Each structure stands twice: as C-alpha cells, then as structure tokens.
Amino acid sequence: MDSAKSASASGLQTVVDVILAPSTALERLRTAPTWGWAFLITLVLYTLASYLITPAIVHGFQAGWPAMVAGDPRMAQIPPDKQQQALTFTLSILRFSWLVSIIGTPVAILFTTILMLVFNAVGRGSASFLALWSAAANVAVPTLGLAGVVLAIIVLLRGRDSFGSTMAVTAALPSLAWIVPSAGTKLAAFLSAFSVFQIWGSVLLYLAMRVTARVGAVPAVLTALLLPVCAGIFASFGAH
C-alpha cells in the first residue's frame, strides 16, 4: 500500500516538476520512469478541450465550405444537391471528431518516443524505451493537455461564430502563424504547429535528450526541431 502511494505521489510530482523544475524531473525519469499520471492528465485535458472546441470546428467548416468548393474544380462540378449531401455527411462526422483525441494522445506520445529513440541511437545515448516513453508522456502534459485547455478557453471566449474556417480554430492559439497573418492556408497551418506550447515542448524535449538520454547537443536539437516540423507538415497536408 505504501509503495503504491509513493508511486502515485512520485508520478504526480514528476508532472509538476516537468513544468516547474524540468531538469530535475527528467533526471529522475532516467532512473525511475513514471508516466501513468502524465498520460491520464494529458488524455483527460486534451479530450475535454477537443470536445469543447468541436462546435467551433463544425461552424468553421460549414462557413468555409463555399470557398472550399470554389477552390476545388472537381467539387465545383458536382450538382448542388450532391454538394449538400457531402457537407451534411462531413458535418455529422466532425461532430464526433473529438473522439479522435482518445486515440491521438497515445499515438502522439508514441511518435515522440520513436523520434527520441532514433536520436538516442544516433547520439549513442543510454536511455531505455520506458524512460523515453515516460519523458514523452510528461512533456505531452503542456504540449497537448495545457495547450488544448488554453485553446478551448480562447474559443469559448470568442464564440464559435467568430471562426470562418477550421484553420481559424487551430490558429487561435498563439503561434508563428500570428507573425505572418497574410500566409496562405497551408503555410499558416504549418506555422500554427509552432505554437508557444509546442516551442515549450521542444525545449523540454531538448532537455530530455540531454538529461534523460544523455546525448550530445546536436541530436538533442534535431529531436526538438523535428517534432514541430513533422507536426507542421502533417497539419499543412490536411489544410484546405
């Protein structure tokens, strides 16, 4: 019983320390990996945030539908009734899109872990899979969990009717996209991946590679940079 309480306290303390004293937390994860509380907190916060912003995403997609059709020659040739059917079907799916976060959370953590494992090998680091998975799970608390909560608050304060596209919803979170307001849709989607929370996460990843994996500065920097770049590429492919 005491050991279970100790593990629980350690897991919660690590989540707090990753935010307030990251070097200490990441050093601890090297020898005492813990990820359960971090995973649960991230999953709950990210899923709740996704649920709260869903009405804005639905409205944004519906508002941006005419421009989307006009910009796609194949869609423009489809009869109006078929276009409406396609819109109705897509909206019905989008209303449940928040459920994707339940799968997206472990997938995102696993992707981060794999990226860390690659550069752990390249940089001849000494971290185990469990240590790197634990580091990725704890880093996900600010990059996914807290970022989602802040985005949800912004969306709720602005109101769903203020968003003219789905891209506008994700771009509401402070990011590099704010610096280039005239950027095209795909570039804006790419730059939006470099949010203040993702930049925070990149700093934490750099520290994790240095402290937990004990690799050199170059592989640590590459790990920290590649994650938002990959996220940006993925976001740009889905942007319309």
C-alpha positions as CSV (number, residue, x, y, z in Angstrom):
1,M,0.0,0.0,0.0
2,D,2.8,2.4,0.9
3,S,4.7,1.7,-2.3
4,A,1.6,2.3,-4.4
5,K,1.0,5.7,-2.6
6,S,4.7,6.5,-3.1
7,A,4.5,5.7,-6.9
8,S,1.3,7.8,-7.2
9,A,2.9,10.7,-5.4
10,S,6.1,10.4,-7.5
11,G,4.1,10.4,-10.7
12,L,2.1,13.5,-9.8
13,Q,5.3,15.2,-8.5
14,T,7.0,14.4,-11.8
15,V,4.2,16.1,-13.8
16,V,4.5,19.2,-11.6
17,D,8.3,19.2,-11.8
18,V,8.3,18.9,-15.6
19,I,6.6,22.2,-15.6
20,L,8.4,23.9,-12.7
21,A,11.7,22.1,-12.5
22,P,12.1,20.2,-15.7
23,S,15.8,19.2,-15.4
24,T,15.1,17.6,-12.0
25,A,12.1,15.7,-13.3
26,L,13.8,14.5,-16.4
27,E,16.9,13.3,-14.5
28,R,14.5,11.4,-12.2
29,L,12.8,9.7,-15.2
30,R,16.1,8.3,-16.3
31,T,16.3,6.0,-13.3
32,A,12.7,5.9,-12.1
33,P,10.4,6.1,-15.2
34,T,6.8,7.1,-14.4
35,W,4.2,8.0,-17.0
36,G,0.7,6.9,-15.8
37,W,-0.4,10.2,-14.2
38,A,1.0,12.2,-17.1
39,F,-0.8,10.1,-19.6
40,L,-4.1,10.3,-17.7
41,I,-3.9,14.1,-17.2
42,T,-3.0,14.7,-20.8
43,L,-5.8,12.4,-22.1
44,V,-8.4,14.0,-19.9
45,L,-7.4,17.6,-20.7
46,Y,-6.9,17.0,-24.4
47,T,-10.1,15.1,-24.8
48,L,-12.1,17.7,-22.9
49,A,-10.6,20.5,-24.8
50,S,-11.3,18.8,-28.1
51,Y,-14.9,18.3,-27.1
52,L,-15.3,22.0,-26.2
53,I,-13.9,23.3,-29.5
54,T,-15.9,20.9,-31.6
55,P,-18.8,23.3,-32.2
56,A,-16.4,25.9,-33.4
57,I,-14.8,23.4,-35.8
58,V,-18.2,22.4,-37.1
59,H,-19.2,26.0,-37.7
60,G,-15.8,26.9,-39.2
61,F,-16.1,24.0,-41.7
62,Q,-19.6,25.0,-42.6
63,A,-18.6,28.6,-43.0
64,G,-15.6,27.8,-45.2
65,W,-17.5,25.2,-47.3
66,P,-18.3,27.6,-50.2
67,A,-14.7,28.7,-50.6
68,M,-13.6,25.1,-50.4
69,V,-16.0,24.1,-53.2
70,A,-15.0,27.1,-55.3
71,G,-11.3,26.2,-54.9
72,D,-11.7,22.6,-56.0
73,P,-12.7,22.2,-59.7
74,R,-13.9,18.6,-59.1
75,M,-16.2,19.7,-56.3
76,A,-17.5,22.7,-58.2
77,Q,-18.7,20.3,-61.0
78,I,-20.8,18.3,-58.6
79,P,-24.5,19.1,-58.6
80,P,-25.6,21.4,-55.6
81,D,-27.7,18.6,-54.0
82,K,-24.7,16.3,-54.0
83,Q,-22.6,19.0,-52.5
84,Q,-25.1,19.5,-49.8
85,Q,-25.1,15.7,-49.1
86,A,-21.3,15.8,-48.9
87,L,-21.5,18.7,-46.5
88,T,-24.1,17.1,-44.3
89,F,-22.2,13.8,-44.1
90,T,-18.9,15.6,-43.2
91,L,-20.5,17.7,-40.5
92,S,-22.0,14.6,-38.9
93,I,-18.5,13.1,-38.7
94,L,-17.0,16.3,-37.4
95,R,-19.4,16.5,-34.5
96,F,-17.7,13.4,-33.1
97,S,-14.2,14.3,-34.2
98,W,-13.2,15.0,-30.5
99,L,-13.2,11.2,-30.0
100,V,-10.1,11.1,-32.1
101,S,-8.1,12.6,-29.2
102,I,-8.6,9.4,-27.3
103,I,-6.5,7.6,-29.9
104,G,-4.5,10.7,-30.8
105,T,-2.9,11.1,-27.4
106,P,-1.1,7.7,-27.2
107,V,-0.2,8.0,-30.9
108,A,1.4,11.4,-30.4
109,I,3.3,10.2,-27.4
110,L,4.5,7.1,-29.3
111,F,5.6,9.1,-32.2
112,T,7.6,11.4,-29.9
113,T,9.1,8.4,-28.2
114,I,10.2,6.8,-31.6
115,L,11.8,10.1,-32.6
116,M,13.6,10.2,-29.3
117,L,14.7,6.6,-29.7
118,V,16.1,7.3,-33.2
119,F,18.3,10.2,-32.0
120,N,19.1,8.3,-28.8
121,A,20.7,5.7,-31.0
122,V,22.3,8.2,-33.3
123,G,23.7,10.1,-30.4
124,R,24.8,6.9,-28.6
125,G,22.5,7.7,-25.7
126,S,21.8,5.3,-22.9
127,A,18.1,5.8,-22.2
128,S,15.7,2.9,-22.3
129,F,12.4,2.8,-24.2
130,L,10.5,3.2,-20.9
131,A,12.5,6.2,-19.9
132,L,11.9,7.9,-23.2
133,W,8.2,7.0,-23.3
134,S,7.9,8.4,-19.8
135,A,9.7,11.6,-20.8
136,A,7.4,11.9,-23.9
137,A,4.3,11.3,-21.8
138,N,5.2,14.0,-19.3
139,V,6.2,16.5,-22.0
140,A,2.8,15.9,-23.5
141,V,1.1,17.5,-20.5
142,P,1.9,21.0,-21.6
143,T,2.1,20.4,-25.3
144,L,-1.2,18.6,-25.6
145,G,-3.1,18.9,-22.3
146,L,-2.4,22.5,-21.4
147,A,-2.3,23.7,-25.0
148,G,-5.8,22.2,-25.5
149,V,-7.2,23.8,-22.4
150,V,-5.9,27.3,-23.4
151,L,-7.2,26.9,-26.9
152,A,-10.6,25.8,-25.6
153,I,-10.7,28.9,-23.3
154,I,-9.9,31.2,-26.3
155,V,-12.5,29.5,-28.5
156,L,-15.2,29.7,-25.8
157,L,-14.4,33.4,-25.1
158,R,-14.5,34.3,-28.8
159,G,-17.6,32.2,-29.5
160,R,-17.9,29.6,-32.3
161,D,-19.5,32.1,-34.7
162,S,-16.3,34.1,-34.9
163,F,-14.4,31.3,-36.8
164,G,-14.8,31.3,-40.6
165,S,-12.8,28.1,-41.1
166,T,-11.4,25.1,-39.3
167,M,-8.0,26.5,-39.8
168,A,-9.0,29.6,-37.9
169,V,-9.8,27.5,-34.8
170,T,-6.3,25.9,-34.6
171,A,-4.7,29.3,-35.5
172,A,-6.4,30.9,-32.4
173,L,-3.6,29.5,-30.2
174,P,-0.6,31.9,-30.2
175,S,2.0,30.6,-32.7
176,L,4.4,31.7,-35.5
177,A,1.3,32.0,-37.8
178,W,0.5,35.2,-36.0
179,I,3.7,36.7,-37.3
180,V,2.7,36.1,-40.9
181,P,-1.1,36.9,-41.0
182,S,-1.1,37.0,-44.8
183,A,0.3,33.5,-45.2
184,G,-1.6,31.0,-47.4
185,T,-3.6,28.3,-45.9
186,K,-1.0,25.5,-46.0
187,L,1.8,27.8,-44.8
188,A,-0.4,29.1,-42.0
189,A,-1.2,25.5,-41.0
190,F,2.5,24.7,-40.9
191,L,3.4,27.7,-38.8
192,S,0.5,27.1,-36.4
193,A,2.3,23.9,-35.3
194,F,4.9,26.2,-33.8
195,S,2.7,27.3,-31.0
196,V,4.0,28.7,-27.7
197,F,3.2,25.3,-26.1
198,Q,5.0,23.3,-28.9
199,I,8.0,25.6,-28.5
200,W,7.9,25.0,-24.8
201,G,7.6,21.2,-25.5
202,S,10.6,21.4,-27.9
203,V,12.7,23.0,-25.1
204,L,11.6,20.1,-22.8
205,L,12.5,17.6,-25.5
206,Y,15.9,19.1,-25.8
207,L,16.4,18.8,-22.1
208,A,15.1,15.2,-22.1
209,M,17.5,14.2,-24.7
210,R,20.4,15.8,-22.8
211,V,19.4,14.8,-19.3
212,T,17.4,11.5,-19.7
213,A,19.1,10.1,-22.9
214,R,22.4,11.8,-22.3
215,V,23.2,12.6,-25.9
216,G,25.1,15.5,-27.3
217,A,23.7,18.9,-28.2
218,V,23.3,18.2,-31.9
219,P,21.0,15.1,-31.7
220,A,19.1,16.8,-28.9
221,V,18.5,19.9,-31.0
222,L,17.5,17.8,-34.0
223,T,14.9,16.0,-31.9
224,A,13.5,19.2,-30.5
225,L,13.2,20.8,-34.0
226,L,11.9,17.8,-35.9
227,L,8.8,17.2,-33.8
228,P,7.2,20.6,-34.6
229,V,8.3,20.3,-38.2
230,C,6.7,16.9,-38.6
231,A,3.5,18.3,-36.8
232,G,3.5,21.2,-39.2
233,I,3.9,19.1,-42.3
234,F,1.0,16.9,-41.1
235,A,-1.2,19.9,-40.4
236,S,-0.4,21.5,-43.8
237,F,-1.4,18.4,-45.7
238,G,-4.9,18.5,-44.1
239,A,-5.4,22.2,-44.5
240,H,-7.8,23.5,-47.2
